[in-house]
Amino acid sequence: QVQLVESRGGLVQPGGSLRLSCAASRIILGTNVMGWYRRAPGKDRELVALISSAGITKYADSVKGRFTISRGSAQNTVYLQMNNLKPEDTAVYYCNGGGSRFDRPGGSWGQGTQVTVSS
């Protein structure tokens, strides 16, 4: 089992920025996709962004042009730079890893970190 440790989220004003990070305890051979999902109050979990070890990315339409996902050189860390945040971005954000596909999450989850966008 891979352990994923996320950085703390926070309260941000609309239009502001925030960067989340997630460190994996190890990389399982054959699993190269890491990323972020989120769950807003009263809504289902949704994909935010994914990245493969080759740097291929996938974003939700709602965050394209505002969020950027990247990986550290050691490949066991993933970052989510969130710019021009909107109130509808308010959610608990979960790091995900241990997967090898873009159409389903991997088997490892972080504990979740709250991001609140409000004035």
C-alpha positions in Angstrom: 0.0 0.0 0.0 1.3 3.4 -0.9 0.9 6.2 1.7 0.1 9.6 0.3 0.6 12.7 2.5 -1.0 16.0 1.3 -0.1 19.5 2.2 -2.6 21.6 4.1 -5.2 23.5 2.1 -6.8 26.7 3.3 -9.1 29.6 2.9 -8.5 31.7 -0.2 -10.4 34.6 -1.6 -12.0 34.4 -5.0 -9.3 35.0 -7.7 -6.6 33.9 -5.4 -4.1 31.1 -5.7 -3.1 28.0 -3.7 -0.7 25.2 -4.3 -1.2 21.7 -3.0 1.4 19.0 -2.8 1.3 15.3 -2.2 4.2 13.0 -1.4 4.0 9.2 -2.0 5.9 6.9 0.3 7.0 4.8 -2.7 6.2 4.2 -6.3 4.9 0.8 -7.2 6.4 -0.5 -10.4 3.9 -0.3 -13.2 1.8 2.4 -11.7 2.6 5.8 -13.0 -0.4 7.9 -12.7 -0.9 10.4 -9.8 -3.4 13.1 -9.4 -6.1 14.9 -7.6 -9.8 14.4 -7.1 -12.2 16.5 -5.1 -15.6 16.2 -3.3 -17.7 19.3 -2.8 -20.5 19.3 -0.2 -23.5 17.4 -1.5 -21.8 16.3 -4.6 -20.0 13.2 -5.9 -16.3 12.9 -6.1 -14.9 14.3 -9.3 -11.6 14.2 -11.1 -9.6 17.4 -11.0 -6.3 16.6 -12.7 -4.0 13.6 -13.4 -0.5 13.2 -14.6 1.6 10.3 -15.8 5.3 9.8 -15.3 5.8 10.8 -18.9 4.1 14.1 -18.2 0.8 13.4 -19.9 -2.0 15.3 -18.2 -5.7 15.3 -18.0 -7.9 18.0 -16.5 -11.5 18.5 -15.7 -13.1 21.0 -18.0 -14.0 23.2 -15.1 -10.3 23.7 -14.1 -8.6 23.9 -17.5 -6.6 27.1 -17.9 -6.6 27.7 -14.1 -5.1 24.6 -12.5 -1.7 23.1 -13.4 -0.6 19.6 -12.3 3.1 18.7 -12.2 5.4 16.1 -10.7 8.7 16.4 -8.9 11.9 15.0 -10.3 11.8 12.0 -8.0 8.3 11.2 -9.5 6.9 10.5 -6.0 5.6 14.0 -5.5 2.7 15.7 -7.3 1.7 19.3 -7.2 -1.5 21.1 -8.0 -1.2 24.8 -8.7 -4.6 26.4 -8.5 -5.0 30.0 -9.9 -8.0 32.2 -10.3 -9.9 30.2 -7.7 -13.7 30.3 -7.6 -16.2 29.6 -4.9 -17.2 26.5 -6.8 -13.7 25.1 -6.3 -14.5 24.7 -2.6 -14.1 21.1 -1.7 -12.0 18.5 0.0 -9.2 17.6 -2.3 -7.8 14.1 -2.3 -4.5 13.0 -3.7 -4.6 9.7 -5.6 -1.9 7.3 -6.7 -1.0 3.7 -7.4 -2.9 3.7 -10.7 -1.9 3.3 -14.3 -4.9 4.6 -16.1 -6.6 7.9 -16.7 -10.1 6.5 -16.7 -10.1 5.2 -13.1 -8.4 6.2 -9.9 -5.6 4.3 -8.4 -5.9 2.3 -5.2 -4.2 4.8 -2.8 -5.7 7.9 -1.4 -4.5 10.7 0.8 -6.4 11.9 3.8 -7.9 14.8 2.1 -7.4 18.5 2.5 -10.0 21.3 2.7 -9.9 24.1 0.2 -12.4 26.9 0.8 -12.8 29.8 -1.6 -14.7 32.6 -0.1 -14.6 36.3 0.5 
